[in-house]
Amino acid sequence: MKRIKCEVLIVGGGPAGSTTAYRLARSGAKVLVVDFKRVIGSPVQCAEFVPIQLYHRFGEFFDEMVIAQKVNKMIHFTPWGEVISMDSPGFVLNRENFDYKIHLLALESGANYMLRTKLVDFEGRVAVLENIDSREKILVEFDLLVGADGPRSKTAKLSGNHTKHFLTTAQITAPLKHPTEDLLIFFRDYIPAGYGWIFPKGALANVGVGIDPSFGVNVMEVLKVFVDELVQSGFIENRVLRRTGGWIPAEGLLDVVRGRVMLVGDAGGFCHPITGGGIANAVLSGNMCAEAILGNRLEDFAEYAEDIFGETLRRASLKRKKYMKEWNNLEERIRKTWIAFKEYWED
């Protein structure tokens, strides 16, 4: 059986894992990233928006191939007929290029990547990996293990508590009838405990829905109703260019430091339990994790995570539990559970 050594083994090569790898490798650490994908960044499973602050902080992650479109505001269409606008400057990405770009920077800095490979188990400082195609087993001796393996993280499950409540999403890419410079958000009675969206990418848009599956509705059927509404309303053409979907952790932060195991991105519950926003938090958590490792103060990562994200994610998680287990009296529920309304911040 093949046996290799590294200082930091990172499971998952998305924005969280590759940001961690980039920061560590740039400082000389011996890093191995494993990922089940054939190509980092594909397939895309999200709506692809990031706030402009991420661009200002990590400019090297962005170029003309990464940015699909700049956006200015978030416009909300409510079931009671009110249209709410809030400033939301940022970018809709070509997410596959974004992920690939960060991984290239990590590679250029000296990180190693092992694709089509998954984590099977670990004990102490030894992990068992498996090549998905050949079924070859690989033993990796590591000093630290970073779980960046998404909402259904194997690393989290093997090391303790893990996310159990998820939202589910379904999305298409379709041509826009009219260009827009804003993110469009739709609250509807048939999208339980979630929302629909149009995120523009030039002449095209990501069009999707996110729902709480505990309501017992099929997310693909909800998406079909939503798309039909948008076609009839003149927002998009009735043409599907691509389909995708995924899972969103809906419980907030986990314990992100577990001895010599650390969790970043969706694996650690850094995704917002109501909006579903996770890309920026993935990058930031990966960066914070790397800083703690380089400073040889692992517990700093838990403190950083709590200081920067804890209250925000806890508020959203508690609001979801308190107000979003039923989907009636929508004006009251939406006002209390969405960031554009003052009621969200008062309660």
Summary of the structure (lengths in Angstrom):
residues: 347
radius of gyration: 20.1
end to end distance: 56.6
largest distance: 63.5
contacts: 1224
relative contact order: 0.17
helix: 33%
strand: 31%
